[in-house]
Amino acid sequence: MKSRRALVRRGMKDGIPVALGYLAVSFSFGILAIKANLTAGQAVTMSALNLTSAGQFASLAVITASGSYLELALSQLIINLRYSLMSFSLSQKIDPQAPWAHRFFTAFGNTDEIFALSSAVKGPVSPWYIYGMMAMAVPGWVLGTAIGALAGSILPLRVLSALGVALYAMFCAIIVPPAKHSRTLAAVIVVSMGLSLLFSLLPVLREISSGTRVILLTLGISALAAAIRPVKEEPHGA
């Protein structure tokens, strides 16, 4: 059984690419937040308390359109509801001996990338490993927001668009290596991509919001994969 310090160090090491990707994307968010008439302090506070790229970018659209608090709350509920599903899944993978408090605090940092890295761990995952990743990812997201907010609109739009691709490239780097060793995971990824494309092209399905689309696809594909190829529990820890 690895010590807490070793697990935190391992998490921090694995969290470096996540932090770098977050730094680039949140830099764009910081600039857009200033354009939405938020102060630098408000933008940084939003990033420190939310840690959700899609939700924060969507909130700027509502704020810019002078939307109501109800519209803002509903948009965040739909877009970020996938984190509840991810937390349900991760709660089953966290070391059973971990106290409830660890499950509560790790839920804050359960982003797409941290969830993917935690899910790739063989056997139960220690909350201290997740804390290590959070120790890199959270400051990266907040720092990027602060730098972007202070930079304002100095950089051209093309540069901002290029930075936005960094998060998707980083996520691909997380899911591709495990897919090489698991045909089931590779099949799930391919099916997910195909169905996502159909949802964005078909007349009726493309009217569904992106947040609801993610939830429907996550529930449907994960349930089908679990029924066809259930994952066997491993007794040893990670």
KALIN-V360152 format. One record per residue. N is the residue number from 1. PSI is psi in degrees with one decimal (* if undefined). BURIAL is I if it has 9 or more other C-alpha atoms within 8 Angstrom, else O. Layout:
n = <N | N>
psi = <PSI | PSI>
burial = <BURIAL | BURIAL>
//
This chain:
n = <1 | 2 | 3 | 4 | 5 | 6 | 7 | 8 | 9 | 10 | 11 | 12 | 13 | 14 | 15 | 16 | 17 | 18 | 19 | 20 | 21 | 22 | 23 | 24 | 25 | 26 | 27 | 28 | 29 | 30 | 31 | 32 | 33 | 34 | 35 | 36 | 37 | 38 | 39 | 40 | 41 | 42 | 43 | 44 | 45 | 46 | 47 | 48 | 49 | 50 | 51 | 52 | 53 | 54 | 55 | 56 | 57 | 58 | 59 | 60 | 61 | 62 | 63 | 64 | 65 | 66 | 67 | 68 | 69 | 70 | 71 | 72 | 73 | 74 | 75 | 76 | 77 | 78 | 79 | 80 | 81 | 82 | 83 | 84 | 85 | 86 | 87 | 88 | 89 | 90 | 91 | 92 | 93 | 94 | 95 | 96 | 97 | 98 | 99 | 100 | 101 | 102 | 103 | 104 | 105 | 106 | 107 | 108 | 109 | 110 | 111 | 112 | 113 | 114 | 115 | 116 | 117 | 118 | 119 | 120 | 121 | 122 | 123 | 124 | 125 | 126 | 127 | 128 | 129 | 130 | 131 | 132 | 133 | 134 | 135 | 136 | 137 | 138 | 139 | 140 | 141 | 142 | 143 | 144 | 145 | 146 | 147 | 148 | 149 | 150 | 151 | 152 | 153 | 154 | 155 | 156 | 157 | 158 | 159 | 160 | 161 | 162 | 163 | 164 | 165 | 166 | 167 | 168 | 169 | 170 | 171 | 172 | 173 | 174 | 175 | 176 | 177 | 178 | 179 | 180 | 181 | 182 | 183 | 184 | 185 | 186 | 187 | 188 | 189 | 190 | 191 | 192 | 193 | 194 | 195 | 196 | 197 | 198 | 199 | 200 | 201 | 202 | 203 | 204 | 205 | 206 | 207 | 208 | 209 | 210 | 211 | 212 | 213 | 214 | 215 | 216 | 217 | 218 | 219 | 220 | 221 | 222 | 223 | 224 | 225 | 226 | 227 | 228 | 229 | 230 | 231 | 232 | 233 | 234 | 235 | 236 | 237 | 238>
psi = <123.3 | 149.7 | 162.4 | -40.3 | -41.9 | -38.5 | -40.1 | -42.7 | -41.4 | -41.7 | -39.3 | -38.4 | -47.0 | -22.2 | -8.1 | -49.4 | -35.6 | -44.4 | -40.5 | -41.0 | -41.0 | -37.1 | -41.9 | -45.2 | -42.8 | -22.7 | -43.8 | -40.5 | -41.3 | -41.7 | -44.7 | -32.2 | -39.9 | -39.0 | -24.8 | 12.0 | 24.7 | 151.6 | 164.9 | -38.5 | -40.3 | -40.2 | -44.4 | -41.3 | -40.4 | -44.1 | -36.3 | -29.5 | -17.5 | -53.0 | 49.2 | 112.2 | -52.9 | -42.7 | -40.5 | -41.0 | -38.6 | -35.7 | -32.8 | -36.1 | -40.0 | -41.4 | -43.6 | -35.2 | 6.1 | 41.6 | 165.6 | 167.7 | -34.2 | -43.4 | -39.4 | -44.1 | -43.4 | -39.9 | -40.6 | -36.0 | -44.4 | -45.8 | -38.8 | 4.7 | -23.2 | -26.2 | -29.1 | -43.0 | -42.0 | -37.0 | -37.8 | -43.7 | -45.9 | -32.0 | -26.8 | -16.9 | -22.2 | 145.2 | 122.5 | -25.0 | -6.3 | 133.2 | 161.1 | -34.9 | -36.7 | -39.8 | -35.7 | -47.5 | -34.6 | -23.0 | -29.8 | -37.6 | 14.7 | 69.6 | 176.4 | -45.0 | -43.2 | -36.8 | -42.5 | -43.6 | -40.2 | -38.1 | -25.4 | -13.0 | 134.0 | 131.8 | -169.0 | 145.4 | 136.6 | 139.3 | -25.2 | -29.5 | -41.0 | -38.9 | -37.7 | -43.5 | -41.2 | -34.4 | -21.7 | -42.4 | -46.2 | -49.9 | -34.1 | -42.0 | -43.4 | -43.2 | -41.8 | -39.6 | -42.5 | -44.3 | -43.0 | -40.0 | -37.6 | -32.5 | -26.8 | -134.4 | 38.4 | -45.1 | 146.4 | 163.4 | -33.4 | -39.4 | -40.6 | -39.8 | -40.0 | -39.2 | -32.7 | -25.2 | -20.8 | -38.7 | -40.3 | -39.1 | -39.5 | -39.6 | -37.7 | -38.2 | -22.7 | -41.0 | -22.4 | -48.1 | -46.4 | -31.8 | -25.7 | -25.5 | 1.4 | 112.2 | -33.8 | -47.0 | -41.0 | -40.8 | -41.1 | -41.1 | -45.0 | -44.6 | -40.3 | -43.2 | -43.1 | -45.4 | -35.9 | -39.0 | -42.5 | -40.6 | -28.5 | -11.7 | -39.6 | 140.8 | -48.5 | -44.4 | -31.8 | -11.8 | -14.6 | 137.7 | 155.9 | -38.8 | -47.3 | -35.9 | -44.5 | -41.8 | -47.3 | -45.7 | -38.9 | -48.3 | -47.5 | -49.6 | -42.7 | -38.9 | -41.4 | -44.0 | -38.5 | -33.9 | -37.9 | -47.5 | 75.9 | 145.3 | 128.9 | 135.3 | 139.5 | 130.5 | -25.3 | 152.7 | 176.7 | *>
burial = <O | O | O | O | O | O | I | I | I | I | I | I | I | I | I | I | O | I | I | I | I | I | I | I | I | I | I | I | I | I | I | I | I | I | I | I | O | I | I | I | O | O | I | I | O | I | I | I | O | O | I | I | O | O | I | I | I | I | I | I | O | I | I | O | O | O | I | O | O | O | I | I | O | O | I | I | O | I | I | I | I | I | I | O | O | I | I | O | O | I | O | O | I | I | I | O | O | I | O | O | O | I | I | O | O | I | O | O | I | I | I | O | I | I | I | I | I | I | I | O | I | I | I | I | I | I | I | I | I | I | I | I | I | I | I | I | I | I | I | I | I | I | I | I | I | I | I | I | I | I | I | I | O | O | O | O | O | O | O | I | O | O | I | I | O | I | I | O | O | I | I | O | O | I | I | O | O | I | I | O | O | O | O | I | I | I | O | I | O | O | I | I | O | O | I | I | O | I | I | O | O | O | O | O | I | I | O | O | O | O | I | I | I | I | I | O | I | I | O | O | I | O | O | O | I | I | O | O | O | O | O | O | O | O | O | O | I | I>
//
